[in-house]
Amino acid sequence: MGNRLRDLRLSCGATPQELVDAVRETYPKYDKPLQSKCEHTDLYAVELTYPAFRDLYRRFDPEGWAKYKRHTDGHRLTCRIYGRLSQEIYRRFLAQIHQDGFASVQEWLADAILAYINARSDDP
């Protein structure tokens, strides 16, 4: 398994000291032995923090950053509603909504919420 910090260093042709100097701007106690440990995560279980790794990529390989950056969940509908049911009630509920023609709990819930909202005469 490749190490993404080492991959970055090799792909951009930077020396370990250049990466150390860049990380030291934010983390002053970062040094070459720590750099080596971060490049050998499988042996030392040491990894750079996300902000430090992000800053290195932004400085040394801005185009390569896209494959490592954190992505939003990408859902069109971003608001969530949670609830907990016993296994028996959940099993019966799923069977009933599928019998009623809903493909998912989300589809049923959206329909039920809209019906509730529309039934309220005092809703603005």
Residue, then its C-alpha position, 0 to 999 in steps of 0.5 A: m500500500g502506498n503512502r499518500l505523503r510519500d506519493l506527494r513528495l515523489s510526484c512533485g519532486a520535493t525533498p523531505q526537508e522542503l515538506v518539513d519546512a512547509v509543515r513547520e510553518t503551522y506545526p513548529k516542532y515537526d522535523k525530519p524524523l517525524q516526516s519519515k515516520c509519517e511516510h511509513t505509516d504502516l510501520y509507525a502508525v503516525e499520520l499527518t493531520y488533515p489540515a497539514f496534509r491539505d496545506l502540503y497538497r495546496r502548495f506542492d500539487p494543487e491539481g492532485w488535491a482533488k483525489y484526497k479532499r473531503h467531499t460533501d455527502g452530495h445529497r440533494l436533500t440535506c435535512r435529516i429526520y431520525g427516529r428509533l423503533s423496535q425491530e418488530i415494529y420496524r419490520r412490520f412498518l417496512a412491510q406495510i409501506h412496501q405493500d402500500g407502494f413506497a420504494s423506501v422509508q424516505e419516500w414514505l416519510a416525505d409523503a407523510i410529511l407533505a400530507y401532514i403539512n397540507a392538512r394543517s389549515d393554519d400553516p402559513 
